[in-house]
Amino acid sequence: MSRIIGIDLGTTNSLVAFLGDDGPLVVPDPETGARLLPSAVAFLPSGEVVVGERARELVVERPLDTILSVKRFMGLGIEHVTPEDRRRYRFVEGREGAVRFAVDGREVTPPEVSSYILRELKRWAETALGEAVTQAVITVPAYFNDSQRQATKDAGRLAGLEVLRLVNEPTAAALAYGLDQGAEGVIAVYDLGGGTFDVSILKLRGGVFEVLATNGDTRLGGDDMDERLAALLLAGLPADLGSRPDVRARARAAAERAKRVLSDAPRAEVALALPGHEPVRRTVTCAEFEALIEEIVRRTAAPCRRALKDAGLEPRDVREVVAVGGATRVPLVRREMQAIFHRPPLVDLNPDEVVALGAGIQAGILGGSRRDMLLLDVVPLSLGIETMGGVFTRLVDRNTTIPVSVKETFTTAVDNQTAVDVHVLQGERELATDNRSLARFKIPIDPLPAGVPRLEVTFLVDANGILSVTASDLRTGRERSVEVKPSYGLTDEEIERMLEESFDHAEDDVLQRQVREARVGADMILHATREQLAREATVLQPDEGERIRAALRSLETLRDGQDYLAIRDAIEALSQASEPFARRIMDRSLNEALAQRRLEEL
Amino acid sequence: MRTTETGERQCWGCRAEVETLVCARCQAIQPLSGEPDLFAVLGLPRRLMIDPADLERRYHETSRVVHPDRFQTASPRERELSLDASAAVNRAYRTLRDPIALGRYWLALHGVSLGERHQGVPPALAAQVFEIQEELEALRAARNEDADSLRREVGERREDVAARLARLRAELVGLYDANGGPVLEDLRQRLAEIAYLRTLLGDIDETLEKGAQ
């Protein structure tokens, strides 16, 4: 069996490691010897895709076609994109509101962008090991939700890797720390990366690494510090110059360099070259920088306190605080860690590499070479379903050790319901709408008076923290199970298509891709509309059916042609014709969802 | 050892007789029947008196054997057994280590329902609960200048409730360790009171947090 690799797919940098005979090793770039691969992907007009250091340099020249920090967009919907993000990239809305980047005449999903990074790391590992690599462990922020985890798995598949396990980053760091120091007792891992913040409290004992609690913020990191410092550098410039994407990219790069300097020195000299304008020269003092980032750093305190509380511990119970992530080099961050946990952080391990080393160790554990070690991890966010009144009913509480399986029985609140809508959610808020929607599916039931049906819902969270849901009608034994496909995720067909595309991408011309994408879009709406027409004919208004069918036929004819613009127009026409009809169906199913009630509440 | 739901069967792997979750001879994980006995899952007798250190040791030992990490290259059937067993072991540990969860499970095993929802306030708490609810109501409606003193009062109340909860919890452990164990009805009443106090504490924290924003 070939070796399993461990990958730290970071916001700013990514690394690959494996477990050697004497411990975990980071694999360097075979050409340059660099150990960090910048998580940058640039899409060139020639169709070429550039990854890593070269891509990062291209950002100044091609800011809109070079994606940095793609991890921030994994598993998100278009509504999560901030105005600040929009100033940085061009976004388009994919299927069901998924985020896509428009880069140089094509559209790419965040998992696709990430897959280029993974493919490069796979190449590094294959060169170093001298054999093909097909299996990997990939790390994710502990606070990643189900959609973000699924998106990471998809990225692995797109890169030709079987993702054996997703490991939480702080847990991976704890593995590396524990193996290195042979420590026992309770430790806290404070992981402030480029774009995400995680804190985990673990108990280490006899080779068992038990996570007691985890918390965090998936949109908080060193990038935010760069962004604020960049804004300071651009403050005096004319607005039209300061808002140009290339100028902003330059400013962020200069800010990032200044941040590094300020980790060791009291001041940093910044020289920012600008196109057609005097360069900005400025001294940034440590005090100035700290005033800028103070609010960001303070935001890490609340997750730490919540994690301690969930673990049932006080700061004094923590024996060691491990610093992970490049941003923990910032002195103010270290002081904050000390203030929260009442002890200086442990900084012996390289904060850039410790997660990758842990991923390498977990790869070794799965491969059977470290039977003495075992990781017991937790679900970061509560999981449940929507019940009557739009209430979020929890089935799995946050910080429950995985794998976990939970069953609960529900019933109906309306007489003669013929189906129940199961709406799966993740989060900590009381109202369903305030939490993250993961999936929605229907289970048909026999029409009976309210309160009589018995619907058993089972949640199973595997060792990757990924959820599957089963619902069965206990009276009929009719069962419906779903591997929860996140609302913004990729379908299996989409992944297959992208895989095919990635193989023949070099010869593929833009026209063919446009045609193929248009056809996929056409097939989706054709399928959905046909189904709705067949099932929900009673909801149609007079004439409406004929209008929809006409648009449907027109799209069917155009679909097989080469004119992708005509296909798109026909999609739009069908979408408009069927929109009121689709909305009525949706409204009705919402009413059915609200009608559920928890059994014990009767 | 008592006869339990996992007891007295043949191992599917080597046909040896097995009483535990994992076959002692060939290490194969045994399928679980419907609702496994959570004591048996960790090899414990059905008893409320549990030594925490022993419980943790058993949890770690069993996890080492059944965890999915150990079955990455095994057959799909073994992987499924590992997932089920591991989930059951986690549930057992989660339940048995917490005196409140353990008490509830004990009641369920004996067919007693806690009746937590839509039951009145436990009589022992009525007066205290009424006062706290009034104070919370006042705090939610308070203007800035009044809020601070109300907030302090509620904060003190919170400490009272938390202390009472801690005391009840400690009493529970004492009850489990005593000879003969608790009378079911006594246990039910205590657990109902605890459940009520927990909800109350949640309400207090929520109100305090909202005000702090």
Interface residues (C-beta under 8 A of the other chain):
Chain A: M1 L164 R165 R205 G206 V208 E210 I365 L366 G367 G368 R371 L374 L375 L376 T400 T401 I402 P403 V404 S405 L460 D462 A463 E600 E601
Chain B: E56 H60 S63 R64 H67 P68 D69 R70 Q72 T73 L83 D84 S86 A87 A88 N90 R91 Y93 R94 E116 R117 H118
